[in-house]
């Protein structure tokens, strides 16, 4: 896995290191600051473990500042 990481085969910006040496991983990454490595103790609370890995997105279909839905926007299939 470390060889693949060193060759640029990592397609994510976040890694949850459950086991292994964080220094070896940092060396394989070449000190890339764009990749976050989470190497702390694993908790039994899934909600806590996933907080750093979930992205929240909010979509609004109102097209008016007072919150009145626009008919054209309301017809979009999301």
Biopython code that builds the backbone (N, CA, C, O; Angstrom):
import numpy as np
from Bio.PDB.StructureBuilder import StructureBuilder

atoms = [
    (1, "UNK", "N", (0.819, -1.180, 0.000)),
    (1, "UNK", "CA", (0.000, 0.000, 0.000)),
    (1, "UNK", "C", (0.864, 1.244, 0.000)),
    (1, "UNK", "O", (0.570, 2.207, -0.708)),
    (2, "UNK", "N", (1.915, 1.232, 0.780)),
    (2, "UNK", "CA", (2.803, 2.393, 0.840)),
    (2, "UNK", "C", (3.478, 2.647, -0.507)),
    (2, "UNK", "O", (3.700, 3.798, -0.884)),
    (3, "UNK", "N", (3.803, 1.577, -1.232)),
    (3, "UNK", "CA", (4.398, 1.741, -2.572)),
    (3, "UNK", "C", (3.400, 2.411, -3.511)),
    (3, "UNK", "O", (3.773, 3.284, -4.295)),
    (4, "UNK", "N", (2.146, 2.009, -3.434)),
    (4, "UNK", "CA", (1.112, 2.619, -4.275)),
    (4, "UNK", "C", (0.902, 4.084, -3.909)),
    (4, "UNK", "O", (0.718, 4.925, -4.789)),
    (5, "UNK", "N", (0.930, 4.389, -2.623)),
    (5, "UNK", "CA", (0.799, 5.777, -2.172)),
    (5, "UNK", "C", (1.966, 6.607, -2.694)),
    (5, "UNK", "O", (1.771, 7.717, -3.189)),
    (6, "UNK", "N", (3.173, 6.070, -2.582)),
    (6, "UNK", "CA", (4.367, 6.789, -3.033)),
    (6, "UNK", "C", (4.343, 7.027, -4.540)),
    (6, "UNK", "O", (4.916, 8.005, -5.021)),
    (7, "UNK", "N", (3.687, 6.142, -5.287)),
    (7, "UNK", "CA", (3.609, 6.280, -6.742)),
    (7, "UNK", "C", (2.481, 7.213, -7.167)),
    (7, "UNK", "O", (2.241, 7.394, -8.360)),
    (8, "UNK", "N", (1.786, 7.807, -6.193)),
    (8, "UNK", "CA", (0.700, 8.738, -6.515)),
    (8, "UNK", "C", (-0.637, 8.053, -6.704)),
    (8, "UNK", "O", (-1.540, 8.617, -7.322)),
    (9, "UNK", "N", (-0.779, 6.845, -6.182)),
    (9, "UNK", "CA", (-2.009, 6.092, -6.363)),
    (9, "UNK", "C", (-3.080, 6.350, -5.325)),
    (9, "UNK", "O", (-4.017, 5.561, -5.201)),
    (10, "UNK", "N", (-2.967, 7.419, -4.586)),
    (10, "UNK", "CA", (-3.966, 7.749, -3.574)),
    (10, "UNK", "C", (-4.930, 8.762, -4.160)),
    (10, "UNK", "O", (-4.525, 9.857, -4.549)),
    (11, "UNK", "N", (-6.210, 8.400, -4.224)),
    (11, "UNK", "CA", (-7.206, 9.260, -4.877)),
    (11, "UNK", "C", (-8.112, 9.963, -3.877)),
    (11, "UNK", "O", (-9.285, 10.203, -4.164)),
    (12, "UNK", "N", (-7.583, 10.290, -2.717)),
    (12, "UNK", "CA", (-8.385, 10.954, -1.698)),
    (12, "UNK", "C", (-7.543, 11.997, -0.984)),
    (12, "UNK", "O", (-6.316, 11.994, -1.087)),
    (13, "UNK", "N", (-8.193, 12.872, -0.276)),
    (13, "UNK", "CA", (-7.486, 13.890, 0.473)),
    (13, "UNK", "C", (-7.446, 13.601, 1.957)),
    (13, "UNK", "O", (-6.892, 14.377, 2.735)),
    (14, "UNK", "N", (-8.050, 12.453, 2.361)),
    (14, "UNK", "CA", (-8.103, 12.097, 3.777)),
    (14, "UNK", "C", (-7.857, 10.605, 3.940)),
    (14, "UNK", "O", (-8.404, 9.789, 3.198)),
    (15, "UNK", "N", (-7.034, 10.261, 4.913)),
    (15, "UNK", "CA", (-6.722, 8.865, 5.185)),
    (15, "UNK", "C", (-6.960, 8.597, 6.662)),
    (15, "UNK", "O", (-6.493, 9.346, 7.520)),
    (16, "UNK", "N", (-7.685, 7.528, 6.953)),
    (16, "UNK", "CA", (-7.877, 7.088, 8.349)),
    (16, "UNK", "C", (-6.934, 5.918, 8.564)),
    (16, "UNK", "O", (-7.192, 4.813, 8.089)),
    (17, "UNK", "N", (-5.850, 6.156, 9.274)),
    (17, "UNK", "CA", (-4.835, 5.143, 9.530)),
    (17, "UNK", "C", (-5.210, 4.384, 10.789)),
    (17, "UNK", "O", (-5.081, 4.903, 11.898)),
    (18, "UNK", "N", (-5.671, 3.163, 10.617)),
    (18, "UNK", "CA", (-6.109, 2.358, 11.751)),
    (18, "UNK", "C", (-4.929, 1.595, 12.343)),
    (18, "UNK", "O", (-4.829, 1.437, 13.559)),
    (19, "UNK", "N", (-4.061, 1.135, 11.496)),
    (19, "UNK", "CA", (-2.883, 0.408, 11.941)),
    (19, "UNK", "C", (-1.730, 0.788, 11.023)),
    (19, "UNK", "O", (-1.949, 1.118, 9.857)),
    (20, "UNK", "N", (-0.561, 0.748, 11.513)),
    (20, "UNK", "CA", (0.580, 1.091, 10.681)),
    (20, "UNK", "C", (1.344, 2.263, 11.258)),
    (20, "UNK", "O", (0.960, 2.840, 12.275)),
    (21, "UNK", "N", (2.411, 2.597, 10.602)),
    (21, "UNK", "CA", (3.299, 3.652, 11.075)),
    (21, "UNK", "C", (3.006, 4.951, 10.340)),
    (21, "UNK", "O", (3.137, 5.018, 9.118)),
    (22, "UNK", "N", (2.616, 5.970, 11.068)),
    (22, "UNK", "CA", (2.266, 7.249, 10.447)),
    (22, "UNK", "C", (3.472, 7.920, 9.819)),
    (22, "UNK", "O", (3.327, 8.657, 8.844)),
    (23, "UNK", "N", (4.656, 7.682, 10.356)),
    (23, "UNK", "CA", (5.857, 8.285, 9.775)),
    (23, "UNK", "C", (6.175, 7.670, 8.420)),
    (23, "UNK", "O", (6.591, 8.376, 7.501)),
    (24, "UNK", "N", (5.983, 6.354, 8.286)),
    (24, "UNK", "CA", (6.188, 5.708, 6.987)),
    (24, "UNK", "C", (5.185, 6.219, 5.967)),
    (24, "UNK", "O", (5.524, 6.414, 4.800)),
    (25, "UNK", "N", (3.954, 6.436, 6.404)),
    (25, "UNK", "CA", (2.941, 6.973, 5.502)),
    (25, "UNK", "C", (3.292, 8.403, 5.096)),
    (25, "UNK", "O", (3.138, 8.769, 3.931)),
    (26, "UNK", "N", (3.757, 9.207, 6.038)),
    (26, "UNK", "CA", (4.140, 10.586, 5.726)),
    (26, "UNK", "C", (5.290, 10.613, 4.727)),
    (26, "UNK", "O", (5.315, 11.456, 3.830)),
    (27, "UNK", "N", (6.235, 9.700, 4.877)),
    (27, "UNK", "CA", (7.339, 9.610, 3.919)),
    (27, "UNK", "C", (6.838, 9.189, 2.549)),
    (27, "UNK", "O", (7.283, 9.729, 1.536)),
    (28, "UNK", "N", (5.913, 8.225, 2.501)),
    (28, "UNK", "CA", (5.360, 7.773, 1.226)),
    (28, "UNK", "C", (4.577, 8.890, 0.540)),
    (28, "UNK", "O", (4.556, 8.979, -0.687)),
    (29, "UNK", "N", (3.942, 9.732, 1.333)),
    (29, "UNK", "CA", (3.199, 10.862, 0.778)),
    (29, "UNK", "C", (4.120, 12.002, 0.359)),
    (29, "UNK", "O", (3.684, 12.939, -0.310)),
    (30, "UNK", "N", (5.357, 11.929, 0.740)),
    (30, "UNK", "CA", (6.299, 12.975, 0.395)),
    (30, "UNK", "C", (6.030, 14.287, 1.108)),
    (30, "UNK", "O", (6.403, 15.357, 0.626)),
    (31, "UNK", "N", (5.376, 14.197, 2.268)),
    (31, "UNK", "CA", (5.070, 15.410, 3.022)),
    (31, "UNK", "C", (3.998, 16.272, 2.381)),
    (31, "UNK", "O", (3.936, 17.474, 2.639)),
    (32, "UNK", "N", (3.156, 15.679, 1.550)),
    (32, "UNK", "CA", (2.099, 16.412, 0.844)),
    (32, "UNK", "C", (1.110, 17.015, 1.847)),
    (32, "UNK", "O", (0.432, 16.268, 2.553)),
    (33, "UNK", "N", (1.011, 18.333, 1.927)),
    (33, "UNK", "CA", (0.098, 18.956, 2.892)),
    (33, "UNK", "C", (-1.371, 18.891, 2.462)),
    (33, "UNK", "O", (-2.255, 19.247, 3.242)),
    (34, "UNK", "N", (-1.640, 18.445, 1.244)),
    (34, "UNK", "CA", (-3.015, 18.359, 0.766)),
    (34, "UNK", "C", (-3.723, 17.084, 1.219)),
    (34, "UNK", "O", (-4.921, 16.930, 0.984)),
    (35, "UNK", "N", (-3.005, 16.174, 1.860)),
    (35, "UNK", "CA", (-3.601, 14.922, 2.315)),
    (35, "UNK", "C", (-3.551, 14.883, 3.836)),
    (35, "UNK", "O", (-2.478, 14.928, 4.437)),
    (36, "UNK", "N", (-4.723, 14.799, 4.447)),
    (36, "UNK", "CA", (-4.840, 14.751, 5.906)),
    (36, "UNK", "C", (-4.789, 13.296, 6.363)),
    (36, "UNK", "O", (-5.484, 12.441, 5.813)),
    (37, "UNK", "N", (-3.973, 13.024, 7.358)),
    (37, "UNK", "CA", (-3.850, 11.675, 7.912)),
    (37, "UNK", "C", (-4.404, 11.699, 9.327)),
    (37, "UNK", "O", (-3.909, 12.423, 10.190)),
    (38, "UNK", "N", (-5.432, 10.903, 9.553)),
    (38, "UNK", "CA", (-6.045, 10.774, 10.873)),
    (38, "UNK", "C", (-5.526, 9.472, 11.478)),
    (38, "UNK", "O", (-5.907, 8.387, 11.040)),
    (39, "UNK", "N", (-4.662, 9.577, 12.477)),
    (39, "UNK", "CA", (-4.018, 8.384, 13.022)),
    (39, "UNK", "C", (-4.280, 8.197, 14.515)),
    (39, "UNK", "O", (-3.575, 7.434, 15.176)),
    (40, "UNK", "N", (-5.265, 8.874, 15.037)),
    (40, "UNK", "CA", (-5.571, 8.744, 16.464)),
    (40, "UNK", "C", (-6.212, 7.407, 16.788)),
    (40, "UNK", "O", (-6.488, 6.592, 15.907)),
    (41, "UNK", "N", (-6.437, 7.211, 18.061)),
    (41, "UNK", "CA", (-7.079, 5.976, 18.521)),
    (41, "UNK", "C", (-8.453, 5.821, 17.893)),
    (41, "UNK", "O", (-9.184, 6.799, 17.734)),
    (42, "UNK", "N", (-8.798, 4.610, 17.541)),
    (42, "UNK", "CA", (-10.118, 4.322, 16.985)),
    (42, "UNK", "C", (-11.124, 4.318, 18.129)),
    (42, "UNK", "O", (-10.881, 3.737, 19.187)),
    (43, "UNK", "N", (-12.255, 4.973, 17.899)),
    (43, "UNK", "CA", (-13.305, 4.985, 18.913)),
    (43, "UNK", "C", (-14.412, 4.023, 18.513)),
    (43, "UNK", "O", (-14.506, 3.630, 17.351)),
    (44, "UNK", "N", (-15.233, 3.650, 19.454)),
    (44, "UNK", "CA", (-16.343, 2.754, 19.151)),
    (44, "UNK", "C", (-17.569, 3.517, 18.663)),
    (44, "UNK", "O", (-18.578, 2.910, 18.306)),
    (45, "UNK", "N", (-17.484, 4.841, 18.646)),
    (45, "UNK", "CA", (-18.606, 5.676, 18.199)),
    (45, "UNK", "C", (-18.424, 6.011, 16.718)),
    (45, "UNK", "O", (-17.570, 6.822, 16.358)),
    (46, "UNK", "N", (-19.225, 5.388, 15.876)),
    (46, "UNK", "CA", (-19.136, 5.613, 14.442)),
    (46, "UNK", "C", (-19.358, 7.060, 14.043)),
    (46, "UNK", "O", (-18.724, 7.551, 13.109)),
    (47, "UNK", "N", (-20.244, 7.740, 14.734)),
    (47, "UNK", "CA", (-20.510, 9.147, 14.409)),
    (47, "UNK", "C", (-19.267, 10.006, 14.601)),
    (47, "UNK", "O", (-19.026, 10.943, 13.840)),
    (48, "UNK", "N", (-18.488, 9.685, 15.612)),
    (48, "UNK", "CA", (-17.267, 10.454, 15.862)),
    (48, "UNK", "C", (-16.216, 10.118, 14.805)),
    (48, "UNK", "O", (-15.531, 11.009, 14.303)),
    (49, "UNK", "N", (-16.091, 8.842, 14.468)),
    (49, "UNK", "CA", (-15.108, 8.412, 13.479)),
    (49, "UNK", "C", (-15.381, 9.036, 12.111)),
    (49, "UNK", "O", (-14.444, 9.401, 11.400)),
    (50, "UNK", "N", (-16.634, 9.157, 11.744)),
    (50, "UNK", "CA", (-16.977, 9.628, 10.400)),
    (50, "UNK", "C", (-17.037, 11.142, 10.254)),
    (50, "UNK", "O", (-17.162, 11.641, 9.136)),
    (51, "UNK", "N", (-16.950, 11.878, 11.345)),
    (51, "UNK", "CA", (-17.099, 13.341, 11.258)),
    (51, "UNK", "C", (-16.137, 13.984, 10.267)),
    (51, "UNK", "O", (-16.519, 14.914, 9.556)),
    (52, "UNK", "N", (-14.922, 13.517, 10.209)),
    (52, "UNK", "CA", (-13.928, 14.122, 9.322)),
    (52, "UNK", "C", (-14.070, 13.657, 7.870)),
    (52, "UNK", "O", (-13.428, 14.214, 6.979)),
    (53, "UNK", "N", (-14.902, 12.643, 7.625)),
    (53, "UNK", "CA", (-14.966, 12.065, 6.299)),
    (53, "UNK", "C", (-16.270, 12.345, 5.557)),
    (53, "UNK", "O", (-16.354, 12.106, 4.353)),
    (54, "UNK", "N", (-17.268, 12.839, 6.240)),
    (54, "UNK", "CA", (-18.535, 13.153, 5.590)),
    (54, "UNK", "C", (-18.553, 14.610, 5.163)),
    (54, "UNK", "O", (-18.086, 15.493, 5.882)),
    (55, "UNK", "N", (-19.097, 14.844, 3.988)),
    (55, "UNK", "CA", (-19.254, 16.222, 3.518)),
    (55, "UNK", "C", (-20.738, 16.548, 3.493)),
    (55, "UNK", "O", (-21.540, 15.811, 2.920)),
    (56, "UNK", "N", (-21.083, 17.636, 4.107)),
    (56, "UNK", "CA", (-22.468, 18.063, 4.148)),
    (56, "UNK", "C", (-22.688, 19.071, 3.034)),
    (56, "UNK", "O", (-21.871, 19.964, 2.811)),
    (57, "UNK", "N", (-23.804, 18.913, 2.341)),
    (57, "UNK", "CA", (-24.130, 19.834, 1.261)),
    (57, "UNK", "C", (-25.582, 20.267, 1.413)),
    (57, "UNK", "O", (-26.468, 19.445, 1.650)),
    (58, "UNK", "N", (-25.806, 21.534, 1.276)),
    (58, "UNK", "CA", (-27.149, 22.079, 1.383)),
    (58, "UNK", "C", (-27.554, 22.602, 0.009)),
    (58, "UNK", "O", (-26.797, 23.315, -0.650)),
    (59, "UNK", "N", (-28.758, 22.235, -0.406)),
    (59, "UNK", "CA", (-29.277, 22.695, -1.691)),
    (59, "UNK", "C", (-30.578, 23.437, -1.437)),
    (59, "UNK", "O", (-31.465, 22.934, -0.748)),
    (60, "UNK", "N", (-30.685, 24.605, -1.983)),
    (60, "UNK", "CA", (-31.886, 25.402, -1.826)),
    (60, "UNK", "C", (-32.535, 25.586, -3.186)),
    (60, "UNK", "O", (-31.853, 25.862, -4.173)),
    (61, "UNK", "N", (-33.866, 25.431, -3.240)),
    (61, "UNK", "CA", (-34.537, 25.600, -4.533)),
    (61, "UNK", "C", (-35.322, 26.901, -4.595)),
    (61, "UNK", "O", (-36.123, 27.093, -5.510)),
    (62, "UNK", "N", (-35.109, 27.777, -3.659)),
    (62, "UNK", "CA", (-35.779, 29.068, -3.747)),
    (62, "UNK", "C", (-34.927, 30.009, -4.581)),
    (62, "UNK", "O", (-33.698, 29.994, -4.503)),
    (63, "UNK", "N", (-35.584, 30.807, -5.360)),
    (63, "UNK", "CA", (-34.878, 31.739, -6.233)),
    (63, "UNK", "C", (-35.194, 33.181, -5.872)),
    (63, "UNK", "O", (-34.958, 34.096, -6.662)),
    (64, "UNK", "N", (-35.722, 33.375, -4.688)),
    (64, "UNK", "CA", (-36.106, 34.719, -4.274)),
    (64, "UNK", "C", (-35.623, 34.944, -2.857)),
    (64, "UNK", "O", (-35.617, 34.012, -2.053)),
    (65, "UNK", "N", (-35.231, 36.124, -2.545)),
    (65, "UNK", "CA", (-34.647, 36.382, -1.227)),
    (65, "UNK", "C", (-35.638, 36.236, -0.083)),
    (65, "UNK", "O", (-35.219, 36.088, 1.065)),
    (66, "UNK", "N", (-36.954, 36.274, -0.359)),
    (66, "UNK", "CA", (-37.941, 36.110, 0.703)),
    (66, "UNK", "C", (-38.356, 34.658, 0.879)),
    (66, "UNK", "O", (-39.209, 34.357, 1.714)),
    (67, "UNK", "N", (-37.755, 33.738, 0.091)),
    (67, "UNK", "CA", (-38.055, 32.316, 0.250)),
    (67, "UNK", "C", (-39.206, 31.810, -0.587)),
    (67, "UNK", "O", (-39.606, 30.656, -0.434)),
    (68, "UNK", "N", (-39.750, 32.627, -1.461)),
    (68, "UNK", "CA", (-40.831, 32.174, -2.319)),
    (68, "UNK", "C", (-40.246, 31.302, -3.432)),
    (68, "UNK", "O", (-39.377, 31.760, -4.174)),
    (69, "UNK", "N", (-40.711, 30.046, -3.563)),
    (69, "UNK", "CA", (-40.157, 29.181, -4.605)),
    (69, "UNK", "C", (-40.469, 29.713, -6.005)),
    (69, "UNK", "O", (-41.576, 30.178, -6.276)),
    (70, "UNK", "N", (-39.510, 29.639, -6.851)),
    (70, "UNK", "CA", (-39.667, 30.013, -8.249)),
    (70, "UNK", "C", (-40.219, 28.795, -8.999)),
    (70, "UNK", "O", (-39.732, 27.681, -8.807)),
    (71, "UNK", "N", (-41.229, 28.998, -9.848)),
    (71, "UNK", "CA", (-41.853, 27.864, -10.559)),
    (71, "UNK", "C", (-40.857, 27.139, -11.430)),
    (71, "UNK", "O", (-40.885, 25.909, -11.488)),
    (72, "UNK", "N", (-39.989, 27.840, -12.102)),
    (72, "UNK", "CA", (-39.007, 27.195, -12.978)),
    (72, "UNK", "C", (-38.022, 26.347, -12.185)),
    (72, "UNK", "O", (-37.643, 25.256, -12.610)),
    (73, "UNK", "N", (-37.618, 26.853, -11.044)),
    (73, "UNK", "CA", (-36.680, 26.114, -10.206)),
    (73, "UNK", "C", (-37.383, 24.920, -9.551)),
    (73, "UNK", "O", (-36.783, 23.854, -9.406)),
    (74, "UNK", "N", (-38.627, 25.088, -9.162)),
    (74, "UNK", "CA", (-39.377, 24.010, -8.509)),
    (74, "UNK", "C", (-39.607, 22.835, -9.445)),
    (74, "UNK", "O", (-39.834, 21.724, -8.966)),
    (75, "UNK", "N", (-39.558, 23.030, -10.758)),
    (75, "UNK", "CA", (-39.775, 21.946, -11.723)),
    (75, "UNK", "C", (-38.512, 21.125, -11.983)),
    (75, "UNK", "O", (-38.571, 20.110, -12.677)),
    (76, "UNK", "N", (-37.382, 21.546, -11.442)),
    (76, "UNK", "CA", (-36.155, 20.800, -11.640)),
    (76, "UNK", "C", (-36.210, 19.473, -10.922)),
    (76, "UNK", "O", (-36.713, 19.389, -9.801)),
    (77, "UNK", "N", (-35.701, 18.444, -11.553)),
    (77, "UNK", "CA", (-35.629, 17.106, -10.940)),
    (77, "UNK", "C", (-34.252, 16.939, -10.333)),
    (77, "UNK", "O", (-33.267, 16.770, -11.052)),
    (78, "UNK", "N", (-34.180, 16.985, -9.006)),
    (78, "UNK", "CA", (-32.899, 16.860, -8.301)),
    (78, "UNK", "C", (-32.673, 15.449, -7.849)),
    (78, "UNK", "O", (-31.646, 15.153, -7.238)),
]
sb = StructureBuilder()
sb.init_structure("model")
sb.init_model(0)
sb.init_chain("A")
sb.init_seg("    ")
for serial, (resi, resn, name, xyz) in enumerate(atoms, 1):
    if name == "N":
        sb.init_residue(resn, " ", resi, " ")
    sb.init_atom(name, np.array(xyz, "f"), 0.0, 1.0, " ", f" {name:<3s}", serial, name[0])
structure = sb.get_structure()
